[in-house]
Amino acid sequence: MEPFARALTTGLYVYLGVGLVFALTFVVRGVERVDPAAHGGTRGFRALIVPGCAALWPLLLVRWLRATKRGSDAA
């Protein structure tokens, strides 16, 4: 049981580590692409959304990639 718990814990740490790196990048560069209403969002707003972005990073990554693809198609 201990190897399973260790693997689960390691997986969780990796997921959250990747999520934190993604979230910091996303709130600086990507949030306005995914949600145009976030344009001009304050630092406080961006700080508030970091935990949610870190937890939901796979979903937000897909949305960011789709928004980027749509943006390049329009150009």
C-alpha positions as CSV (number, residue, x, y, z in Angstrom):
1,M,0.0,0.0,0.0
2,E,2.9,2.4,0.7
3,P,4.2,2.4,-2.9
4,F,0.7,3.2,-4.1
5,A,0.4,6.1,-1.7
6,R,3.8,7.4,-2.6
7,A,3.0,7.3,-6.3
8,L,-0.3,9.0,-5.7
9,T,1.3,11.7,-3.7
10,T,4.1,12.2,-6.2
11,G,1.5,12.4,-9.0
12,L,-0.4,15.1,-7.1
13,Y,2.7,17.1,-6.5
14,V,3.6,17.0,-10.2
15,Y,0.0,17.9,-11.2
16,L,0.0,20.9,-8.9
17,G,3.6,21.9,-9.8
18,V,2.7,21.9,-13.5
19,G,-0.6,23.7,-12.6
20,L,1.2,26.5,-10.8
21,V,3.6,27.1,-13.6
22,F,0.7,27.1,-16.1
23,A,-1.4,29.3,-13.9
24,L,1.2,32.0,-13.6
25,T,1.8,32.0,-17.4
26,F,-2.0,31.9,-18.1
27,V,-2.9,34.8,-15.9
28,V,-0.2,37.0,-17.4
29,R,-0.7,36.0,-21.1
30,G,-3.7,33.8,-21.7
31,V,-6.7,34.8,-19.7
32,E,-7.5,37.7,-22.0
33,R,-7.5,35.3,-25.0
34,V,-9.9,32.9,-23.4
35,D,-12.1,35.5,-21.8
36,P,-12.0,39.0,-23.5
37,A,-13.9,40.4,-20.5
38,A,-10.7,39.8,-18.4
39,H,-9.0,42.5,-20.5
40,G,-7.7,45.1,-18.1
41,G,-8.1,42.9,-15.0
42,T,-6.3,44.1,-12.0
43,R,-3.5,42.4,-10.2
44,G,-5.9,41.5,-7.4
45,F,-8.2,39.7,-9.9
46,R,-5.3,37.8,-11.4
47,A,-4.1,36.8,-8.0
48,L,-7.6,35.5,-7.1
49,I,-7.8,33.3,-10.1
50,V,-4.4,31.7,-9.8
51,P,-5.5,28.8,-7.5
52,G,-8.4,27.9,-9.7
53,C,-6.2,28.1,-12.8
54,A,-3.7,25.8,-11.1
55,A,-6.4,23.2,-10.3
56,L,-8.1,23.3,-13.6
57,W,-5.1,23.7,-15.8
58,P,-5.8,20.9,-18.3
59,L,-9.2,22.4,-19.2
60,L,-7.9,25.9,-19.4
61,L,-5.0,24.8,-21.6
62,V,-7.4,23.3,-24.1
63,R,-9.5,26.5,-24.1
64,W,-6.4,28.6,-24.5
65,L,-5.1,26.5,-27.4
66,R,-8.5,26.7,-29.1
67,A,-8.7,30.5,-28.6
68,T,-5.2,30.8,-30.0
69,K,-6.1,28.7,-33.1
70,R,-9.3,30.8,-33.6
71,G,-7.2,34.0,-33.4
72,S,-4.7,32.8,-35.9
73,D,-7.5,31.7,-38.3
74,A,-9.0,35.2,-38.1
75,A,-5.7,37.0,-38.9
